[in-house]
Amino acid sequence: MGTEVVPINTTSQNSRVVSALGAEDSSVRLKAALAVGSNPDPVLLDPLVERCAVEPDFHVKDMLSWALTRLSPEITLSRIRQELDSEHAQARSQALHTLSKIGDKSAWAWITSDMLRDTDDEVARTAWRVAVALVPEGEKRDLAAELARQLGRGDRDVQLSLSRAFVDLGDVTKSALEKASEHPDPVVAAHARATEMLRRNPETGFDAAIEEAKRIVRLGLERAAAAAAPAAAAGTGKPETAGTPEPADAAKAAGCPDC
């Protein structure tokens, strides 16, 4: 008499995994995500994606993305694409992060200008990184021009992320950076110059490059102001350097007309 094969009931097991993904203890959530990735099951696609949108722990989020990469791209990519339009910033950011992990070049068509300009810094930073990873060779110059519109944005970390994106894009960014280095906004100009320094020498520290770029921009503005002063004075017919006002004029200016 043959041995009867009893099918394993995975429904209850999956229910326990889904419950563990939402556990209060982050270590439990991490182990659950690891378990899903180690034994990928398409049934858990939605729970994984949904958890990505709300998971607060960095390490767990990364494990969730890894678990998603273990599933077939044929089912994963279309589901992740839906998250790119989410009203929740973390859902958009984590979806982009997962796309970078999957690395499917077909997802390039989903990276829009709106994503690269997203008002949420974390979403924008992730979009820059994904765009650089997925962009076709023939569209790198256009991407550089688009990214140049974000120069000067945000705090140090945001600016560093953008500079890294330019460095990773390579030589095609030179024209966009040179143009931005002449921008009337000194913050934009300095960021562009610092990024070009990093592009030419990636070993240069970002903070050192920014300080040097600020110095160059400041000197340029001072020289431009000094050069403009004689022309402005000639246009008014007044001496280039204002003299000390006469005592009577000074008194009137001080509000003492009878002095």
Secondary structure, 3 states (H helix, E strand, C coil): CCCCCCCCCHHHHHHHHHHHHCCCCHHHHHHHHHHHHHCCCHHHHHHHHHHHCCCCCHHHHHHHHHHHHCCCHHHHHHHHHHHCCCCCHHHHHHHHHHHHHHCCHHHHHHCCHHHHCCCCHHHHHHHHHHHHHHCCHHHHHHHHHHHHCCCCCCCHHHHHHHHHHHHHHCHHHHHHHHHHCCCCCHHHHHHHHHHHHHHHCCCCCHHHHHHHHHHHHHHHHHHHHHHHHHHHHHHHCCCCCCCCCCHHHHHHHCCCCCC
